[in-house]
Structures are given as structure tokens and as C-alpha cells.
Amino acid sequence: MNRRTFLVAGAAGGLALATGATAFTLTRSPARALAPWRDAGLSQGDPRLFIVEHAVLAPSPHNRQPWIVELLPDGVMVLYCDLDRRLPQTDPQDRQIVIGLGAFVELASLAASRLGLGLAVMPFPEGEPGPRLDARPIARLEPVSAQVPPDPLFAHVRERRSTKKPFDAARPVPPDAVAALERLSGGEVAVAVVADPARVATIRDLTWQAWQIEAATPRTHRESVDLMRIGRREIEANPDGISLGGPVLEALALAGSLTREAMASPESIAWRQGFEMYRAMLAATGAYLTVTAVDSGRAGQLAAGRAYLRANLLAASLGLSLHPVSQALQEFPEMDGTRVALDRALGVASPARLHMLARLGYGPAVPPSPRWPAGTRIRSHEPKPA
Ligand SMILES: Cc1cc2nc3c(=O)[nH]c(=O)nc-3n(C[C@H](O)[C@H](O)[C@H](O)COP(=O)(O)O)c2cc1C
């Protein structure tokens, strides 16, 4: 293993961890980058603006926010992937990117229900792209009058987080919460909770092994380093990727000692701390949630993203936290052995496909993550949000 690269990744993860709740609250908060959380739904007029302003709050891998929405004159929305926002090294089949787009679709549907509208969703209206995505649309979304009651999960949109923190491993997930989460299964996807201590221990080992493999593989690690936003100014300028903010990091960045190059130094305290913090965080896990599709097609990826988003909101409503740990699912060759071992541990066999693995438990409150404003993600000749 390339020790240098390995440790850099530790720094990355650790710094990301260090930017939790304390970071944003103690320092000059990146107010503009967080404004979309506050402003969602403020635009008047076209209901599609209300819908998109909520949908951009969806989770996505490395917070890439790969969505572009075209507003057509006939009231339809067409969802595209911004192909420049993919993660070719860690997500060589664009599978995780489609899952993020699925989460966007589900939030759009929930927001439509808040307006009493249905959302007719046609996945991949011009066919499923493969082996990678192309310029064809991801989904056609049409708000339709349907006297739909508001979906109760909509109430939790602003509370939803990916909680990148240690969980209280001594506090088990209650059986009724497990049952409620598993009831999200249906159609093309199964949602399951793993809480059996022996199986949890096996998966925990695999997530840590996978994290180290990604970190030790120079090109996959580089992909994360390139997406770091260091300090408030960088976060405000690019409210996506891996945000490294907070008072300590801000001071180090201003002093010039927190740079991408510095994070590559095995002498840096940050990387050593980061490595340990990540190990401790992954270890502090008492249960996992999985989302598995019946086959490996694109529609299943989109459906998995929709189901994961519902699980994330339902967990929030129950006071539970979720944190995706995706490394062991990734398709670059160095991960093959670990991915196969994970499938075996979870009993997933082809043609079924495991799409999400997330830590589940009781974690601390964390702040929202940055977002590009909805208006920057809309392509149209029609009114845009301010
Ligand atoms: C498909 C997918 C995979 C993800 N994988 C990881 C992961 O491996 N590690 C991690 O810390 N977060 C992961 N995330 C969470 C994103 O980092 C997170 O959604 C993003 O930073 C925005 O933060 P938020 O969910 O709190 O709004 C993943 C999210 C998605 C949708």
C-alpha cells in the first residue's frame, strides 16, 4: 500500500469530519452556500420552482449535485445529468450519480404532493444509457392535478442529513423503526436493516477495508482531494464537493498551511487525526441500512435513490441518523474482492444489485451541507427563482 496516499485520504476524511456541527456554527458560516435550505419554496408562481427548490436539497455522492432541470413550455420538467459532475474514478459506471438523481426525483415528488399535485415520472424516456450516462434525459417529470394529500415525509426535508459522525453504538435501533424502514421496500427495490451483531461486525470490517483501498489508490483518492473546498471562500464559490470549513481549518487555510498539497504530507497532524477519526467513526456503528434493486439496470438505480431518500427522511422523523458508506460497493478493479465479499455477507446475488449501504443509528445533530441555488440548475426560457 502506498503509505503516503493512504494517509492523505485519512486527512481528507478527518478534516471532513472535523467540519461538523461545531465548524459551521463557530466560524463565519458560509451563508450563501446554505441559503438554498432556507429559501426553498419561496419563489412564487410556477409550481415547478417550488418543486426544484426542494429537490436540490437531495443527497448526492461527494455532494456533486449532478442535476439539471429543463422547464418546458408545456409544464413538463426534464431531468438531465450534468455530465461534468460525475465521478469517473470511484463511480466508473455512473451508478452512484444516478442514485443521487433518484433522490432528487423523490424529493421533487414529495414537494409536488405538498402542493396537492401528483408527479408523473417517466424514467429514461429515450432509453437507458450504458455503460456510462450520455446526453439523454434521466427522467421526464410532469406535475399533474391529482388531489394528492401532502406526503408526511415532506415535513422532514430540511432535517435530513448524511451524518458523518460516530453513532451511539450502545443504543440499538428499535424493532418498530426497523420494521418501518423495511416497509419502504416495494417494486424494484428492497430496503433492509442489518442489526445482528455478527453480521454488523463483518460489514464494519469490510467498510473500513474498502475505505483504506479507496484511500490507497492514487487516482480514486485524487478525485476526492480535487473536490475539496477549503475554507469559507472556496465553499461559497463552489458550494458542492467536500467542504472543509470551521474556525480551526479556516485559520490554517488563511495561514497557508491547509492546502491540497499540505494534506498530501504524511508529516501533517491533520492526516493522522483524520485517519483515526474515520476509523473511529466507522467503528461506532451498530446497524446498517441497505437498498438493493432486483436487477442492475438504470431504472433500478433511480428507484434505489428514491427509496434511499425516503429512508433518510423516515430515519430523520424517528430521530435516527443515516450515513452512506459506499466505498465497498464501488466498481473500480482494486475494489472487486471487497465488493464480492460484501455481496456475499449480505446475500446479494446477480441479477440483484446492492445500491446503498448506510450506517444507521443515533448520531449527533449536524448542520446542512452547501448547495448551489436552484436557479443555477434550471435551463429554461421561463421565470427563474431569484
Ligand atoms: C449514492 C450516494 C453515495 C454516497 N456515498 C457516501 C460515502 O461513501 N461517504 C459519505 O460520507 N457520504 C456519502 N454520501 C453522502 C453525500 O456525501 C451527501 O449526500 C452530500 O455530501 C450532501 O450532504 P447531505 O446528504 O447531508 O445533504 C453519498 C450519497 C449518495 C446519494
The ligand as a Tripos MOL2 file, in Angstrom:
@<TRIPOS>MOLECULE
LIG
   31    33     1     0     0
SMALL
NO_CHARGES

@<TRIPOS>ATOM
      1 C1        -25.1800    7.4910   -3.9470 C.3       1 LIG1
      2 C2        -24.5900    8.1990   -2.7650 C.ar      1 LIG1
      3 C3        -23.4100    7.7220   -2.2180 C.ar      1 LIG1
      4 C4        -22.8410    8.3630   -1.1150 C.ar      1 LIG1
      5 N1        -21.6880    7.8460   -0.5480 N.ar      1 LIG1
      6 C5        -21.1290    8.4490    0.5300 C.ar      1 LIG1
      7 C6        -19.9710    7.9100    1.1520 C.ar      1 LIG1
      8 O1        -19.4270    6.8980    0.7350 O.2       1 LIG1
      9 N2        -19.4640    8.5440    2.2230 N.ar      1 LIG1
     10 C7        -20.0420    9.6820    2.7310 C.ar      1 LIG1
     11 O2        -19.5370   10.2370    3.7120 O.2       1 LIG1
     12 N3        -21.1550   10.2020    2.1800 N.ar      1 LIG1
     13 C8        -21.7150    9.6120    1.0970 C.ar      1 LIG1
     14 N4        -22.8590   10.1200    0.5440 N.ar      1 LIG1
     15 C9        -23.4940   11.2940    1.1650 C.3       1 LIG1
     16 C10       -23.0780   12.5880    0.4610 C.3       1 LIG1
     17 O3        -21.7390   12.9110    0.7800 O.3       1 LIG1
     18 C11       -24.0220   13.6970    0.9180 C.3       1 LIG1
     19 O4        -25.3130   13.4050    0.4100 O.3       1 LIG1
     20 C12       -23.6330   15.0620    0.4470 C.3       1 LIG1
     21 O5        -22.3990   15.4350    0.9980 O.3       1 LIG1
     22 C13       -24.6810   16.1000    0.8370 C.3       1 LIG1
     23 O6        -24.8910   16.0760    2.2220 O.3       1 LIG1
     24 P1        -26.3260   15.8330    2.8370 P.3       1 LIG1
     25 O7        -26.7850   14.4800    2.4320 O.co2     1 LIG1
     26 O8        -26.1350   15.9410    4.3350 O.co2     1 LIG1
     27 O9        -27.2450   16.8950    2.3100 O.co2     1 LIG1
     28 C14       -23.4590    9.5140   -0.5620 C.ar      1 LIG1
     29 C15       -24.6610    9.9850   -1.1200 C.ar      1 LIG1
     30 C16       -25.2200    9.3410   -2.2060 C.ar      1 LIG1
     31 C17       -26.5180    9.8470   -2.7860 C.3       1 LIG1
@<TRIPOS>BOND
     1     1     2 1
     2     2     3 ar
     3     2    30 ar
     4     3     4 ar
     5     4     5 ar
     6     4    28 ar
     7     5     6 ar
     8     6     7 ar
     9     6    13 1
    10     7     8 2
    11     7     9 ar
    12     9    10 ar
    13    10    11 2
    14    10    12 ar
    15    12    13 ar
    16    13    14 ar
    17    14    15 1
    18    14    28 ar
    19    15    16 1
    20    16    17 1
    21    16    18 1
    22    18    19 1
    23    18    20 1
    24    20    21 1
    25    20    22 1
    26    22    23 1
    27    23    24 1
    28    24    25 2
    29    24    26 1
    30    24    27 1
    31    28    29 ar
    32    29    30 ar
    33    30    31 1
@<TRIPOS>SUBSTRUCTURE
     1 LIG1         1 GROUP 0 **** ****
